[in-house]
Amino acid sequence: MGIHTGTAQAEVQKDLPGGYDGYLTLTLVQRVMSAAHGGQVLLSNTSTELARGQLELDVTLRDLGGTASRDLSKRMFEKNILTFNPGWDSNAQKLDTFTDVRDLQRQLKSQGVEFVSEADESTTGPASFITVDPDGNPILVDQHV
């Protein structure tokens, strides 16, 4: 799911009855939606800023970095995002066996990898961590099961 907040641009256009042009807003929400992977809810920067301070106590926002919105005058994301979902197959169906996100985190830590955010290793079930690739792009390892 992708969420973007924007306005319709009221412009007089000969080929557009009523002068309504929401192309940029609709394009941005489509790009946010297409960047999301199974189970994710992505917000554009605009929606994130509007949501801050308005969320329930048990809901948090996590900065995943960004992706350039090619061919648009505005940017939704700053960098590319690479995501992995341990425990899911390519159709977001639970796998019978998989390496838990906390085990992956421990393996990477033992190799000297630094983290932007870490999974709580004292828990089980859904958790995630974020690290960064050599080009500065965030890598999200997000376990939903």
N, C-alpha and C positions, 0 to 999 in steps of 0.2 A: 504494500500500500504506500502511496506517496501523497503528501499533503503540501500544497503551496497556497499562499494567500496573495492575492493581487487584485487589481482593479481592471474593469473594462475601460478601454479608452474610447470616449465618445468623440468621434471625428466625422466630419462630413466627407463621405466618399461616394462618388458617382455610381459605382458598381455595388454598393452595399446599402440596401434599404435600411433606413433608420439611423444610419451613421454609427452603428455599434461595431467596435473592433476590439475583440478580446484575444487576438492571436498570440501575443507575447505571453500573457498570463496562462492561457491554455497550453501553449508549448512548454512553458516551464513546469507545469504540473505533470504533463505527460513525461517529461524527462525525469522528474523525481520518481514517478511511478515506475518507469522502466528500469531505474537504477536499483530498486528494491528487490531483494531476493525473498524466497519463501519465509513467511513469518515475520519479516521486517516491516516496520513502519518508519519511513524516512520523511523528514520535514525539510523544506527549503530553509535557508537562513531567515527569510522574512517570517515564516510561520514559527520557527524556533523562537525568535525574539518576542513574538506576540504571545507564545505559550508560556514563557518563563514566568514563574510566580503565580500562574493560574492553574497549575496541575495539582492533582491529589498528592498527598504526602508519600504514597507508595509508588509514584510514577516519577522516573528520572529521565533526563535527556543525556545522551552520550554523543560527544563530538567524534565523528568518524572521519574527519578531514573533508575532502571534497573532490569533485570531478568537474572539469571545465565543461561548460555548456556551449558546445561548438555552434558557431553561426548565430549566436544570440548576443545582443548588446549587453546583457547582464549575465552574471555568473551565479549559479546555484551552489556549486561546490568548488573548492580551491584545487583539489587533487583527486586522483583516481583512488578508488577503494577496492581492495581485494578481499573477498569474504570466503570463509570456510565454515561449514556447518557439520562438525562431528556428530555422528549419530543419525544423520539423514542420508538417504540416497538422493539421486538427482531429481526425484519427484517429491521431495520433502516428506518421504515416508521413513518411519523409524527402522533402523538397521538392527539386526539381532545382536551383532557384536561390533564394537568400535572402540577407539582409544578415547577415553574421557578427556575433556578440555583441560582439566587440572593436571593430568599426566603429561599432556602435550606441553603445558606451561612449564612443568618441572624439567622436562627434557631440554626445552629451549633455554631455560635459566642456567642449566648445567653447562651449556655451550656458550654462555656469556651474552645471550640476547637480552636487550633492554626492553622494558614495557612502558607503554603510555598508560595503560590501566591493566589490572590483574584480576583474575578469577579468585574468589575466596576459596583457598584450598581446604578449608575445614567444612565445606558444604558438599552436597551431592546434587545431581540433577542439573537443570539449566544454569549456565554460567558463560562468561565470555572474557576474552582478553584482547587487547590491541597492542600491536607492535608496529614498527615502521620499516619499510623496505629501504634499500640503499639510496633510492631516488627520493625518499621522503614521503612516499605514499603509505597511508595507513593500511594495515592488514588486520582484519577483524576475524577472530576465531570465535564463533558464536554457537554454542550448543543449546538446543531447545528442548532436549529430552533428558 
